[in-house]
Structures are given as C-alpha cells and as structure tokens.
Amino acid sequence: MAAVSLSVSTVKPLGDRVFVKVSASEEKTAGGLYLPESAKEKPQVGEIAAVGPGKRSDDGVRQELDVKVGDKVLYSKYAGTDIKLGDQEYILLSEKDILAIVD
C-alpha cells in the first residue's frame, strides 16, 4: 500500500467543517509532576488551520462560518476526527462542535 503525503494546504474542509491544529497537551501537573503519555488528557484547544465554504441554508444560500483561519478555539472533548499529518496532530470538526473563540 502506498503512503499518501498530505500537507495542510492540500486539505480543504467541506461545508461547515473546520481543520484545527491541536495544541500541545500539558507535560506536567500544577504540582510539578511529569505526566506519562498514557495519563495526558486530550487537549480541547487548537488553532484553525483551514475552514470550509459554509453550510447551505434551506434556500441554497451559503452561510458564512463564525470562525476564520488563525482563530484559537475551544472545542468539545469527544468531537471531530483525529488526523495526523507528519508529526503534527489535527482534528476535523463541524462548526457546531466549536464552543468558543479564545483570545
């Protein structure tokens, strides 16, 4: 089976989907203890890497997304599809799974 080489610039989400670069998880606790890989929680914050064109309304008009490339967002814990490109981790989400834009 041939390996497929993708980059963020070749991934274009469809509809109201967004492609989010996952932020690194915490390496140690507030008390200073280092966490092994198995104990780390899945991060819920990331940066928008690509956005789709938007969802179509009932009358066929595209509805623009509330987020844009570069926004830092908070998303639902168990939402989306995990994707790994090279050594970077991404998640493909629907816009409804984004909870907030983080400043």
TORKEBA-810937 format. One record per residue (C-alpha): residue number from 1; residue in three letters; x, y, z. Coordinates in steps of 0.02 Angstrom, whole numbers, plus 50000, padded with zeros to 5 digits. Example, Ala and Ser with C-alpha at 12.3 -4.5 7.8 and 13.67 -1.06 7.14 Angstrom:
# TORKEBA-810937
  pos  code     xx     yy     zz
    1   ALA  50615  49775  50390
    2   SER  50684  49947  50357
# end
This chain:
# TORKEBA-810937
  pos  code     xx     yy     zz
    1   MET  50000  50000  50000
    2   ALA  50071  50170  49950
    3   ALA  50092  50306  50080
    4   VAL  49995  50466  50049
    5   SER  50086  50628  50084
    6   LEU  49970  50771  50131
    7   SER  50001  50946  50194
    8   VAL  49883  51070  50275
    9   SER  49874  51169  50113
   10   THR  49806  51016  50020
   11   VAL  49667  50984  50147
   12   LYS  49509  51084  50111
   13   PRO  49361  51053  50227
   14   LEU  49188  51042  50152
   15   GLY  49028  51127  50210
   16   ASP  49034  51193  50388
   17   ARG  49188  51090  50435
   18   VAL  49349  51165  50505
   19   PHE  49525  51092  50515
   20   VAL  49606  51129  50684
   21   LYS  49789  51111  50733
   22   VAL  49787  51033  50907
   23   SER  49884  51124  51044
   24   ALA  50013  51025  51142
   25   SER  49948  50940  51298
   26   GLU  50016  50982  51470
   27   GLU  50182  50896  51509
   28   LYS  50166  50913  51698
   29   THR  50036  50946  51832
   30   ALA  50014  51107  51931
   31   GLY  50110  51022  52072
   32   GLY  50260  50991  51958
   33   LEU  50239  50805  51923
   34   TYR  50278  50749  51745
   35   LEU  50139  50653  51658
   36   PRO  50169  50496  51554
   37   GLU  50087  50490  51381
   38   SER  49950  50373  51442
   39   ALA  49896  50495  51579
   40   LYS  49885  50652  51471
   41   GLU  49712  50714  51430
   42   LYS  49663  50755  51253
   43   PRO  49680  50944  51229
   44   GLN  49524  51044  51189
   45   VAL  49609  51200  51121
   46   GLY  49679  51224  50948
   47   GLU  49709  51346  50806
   48   ILE  49602  51349  50649
   49   ALA  49710  51292  50502
   50   ALA  49575  51287  50366
   51   VAL  49388  51319  50351
   52   GLY  49256  51256  50233
   53   PRO  49147  51368  50124
   54   GLY  48999  51359  50244
   55   LYS  48836  51264  50260
   56   ARG  48695  51291  50136
   57   SER  48531  51356  50205
   58   ASP  48363  51286  50150
   59   ASP  48352  51414  50010
   60   GLY  48526  51367  49944
   61   VAL  48624  51517  50008
   62   ARG  48793  51484  50091
   63   GLN  48801  51534  50275
   64   GLU  48972  51604  50319
   65   LEU  49064  51524  50467
   66   ASP  49091  51622  50629
   67   VAL  49275  51568  50637
   68   LYS  49421  51605  50521
   69   VAL  49597  51538  50492
   70   GLY  49710  51586  50637
   71   ASP  49575  51592  50771
   72   LYS  49615  51498  50932
   73   VAL  49463  51395  50982
   74   LEU  49395  51286  51121
   75   TYR  49304  51131  51057
   76   SER  49204  50985  51128
   77   LYS  49308  50848  51208
   78   TYR  49246  50700  51106
   79   ALA  49205  50791  50944
   80   GLY  49284  50775  50773
   81   THR  49402  50658  50683
   82   ASP  49585  50649  50734
   83   ILE  49709  50665  50589
   84   LYS  49899  50658  50594
   85   LEU  49998  50744  50455
   86   GLY  50185  50720  50476
   87   ASP  50222  50749  50660
   88   GLN  50077  50872  50685
   89   GLU  49906  50823  50753
   90   TYR  49746  50898  50684
   91   ILE  49561  50873  50712
   92   LEU  49422  50894  50583
   93   LEU  49269  50970  50667
   94   SER  49097  51030  50622
   95   GLU  49072  51214  50667
   96   LYS  48937  51165  50793
   97   ASP  49070  51073  50896
   98   ILE  49167  51235  50925
   99   LEU  49120  51307  51094
  100   ALA  49214  51472  51096
  101   ILE  49349  51580  51019
  102   VAL  49493  51603  51143
  103   ASP  49594  51764  51146
# end
